[in-house]
């Protein structure tokens, strides 16, 4: 199941940060790339097993909320 998808020029960096966050929480994941011929990067996805999807989504929601709170 895909828990993150981006086509931005920072997609690779974003995906690697998310991968690191998930793995540090014990959630296995992998990166997938689509349309890599397209510039600048195509589509970068972070995927997890279906059985880990809810935990992964909750972790990412919490990380975003914490980041937004720090920006205020």
N, C-alpha and C positions, 0 to 999 in steps of 0.2 A: 504494500500500500504506500502511496506517495504522501509524505507529510510536509514536503516543501518543494516548490517549483519556482524557478526564476529564469528570465531571459535577459536580465540586466547585465551591464558590463562587469558588475561585481559578483555575478552568479557563482562562479567557482569559489571565491572567498567566502561568500555567505554559506554555501553548501558545506564547505569544509569546517566552518565554525559550528554549524548545526550538527554535523557528523561528530565532531569532538564532544559537544555538549551531550548528545545522546549516548555516545559510547562511555563517557565518564559516569553516566547514570546507570550503566549496565544494559543499555538498550542497543542491541546489534542493529546496524544499518549499513547501507551501501549507497554509493553515488551512481547515477545513471545519466548519460548524456544523450540527448536527441537532437537531430538536425545540426550536428557539429560542423557541417560544411557552411552553414549560414554564419554570417558575421554579426556581432563579434564573437559570440560563444554558442549560439544555439540555445537549447533549453537544458538546464541542469536540474536534476531531481534528487531528493534524498528519500530513500525508500526504507521501510521497515516491514517486518513480518506482520501479517494481519493481527496476530495475537498480541503484538506490542503497540498497535496503532493508537489506542486510547491513551496509554501511558506516555507515548511520545508526543502526542498532541497536547496533553496536559502540561508536560514539561516545557514545551515550546511556548504555550500560552503564558505560563508563569514567568518564563525568561523575558518575554516581550513586555509583560506588565511591569516587571522589576526594572527593566531598562527604561521604560517610559517614566516610571516614578523617579528614577535617578536624574532624568533630564529636566524635571521640574524644579 
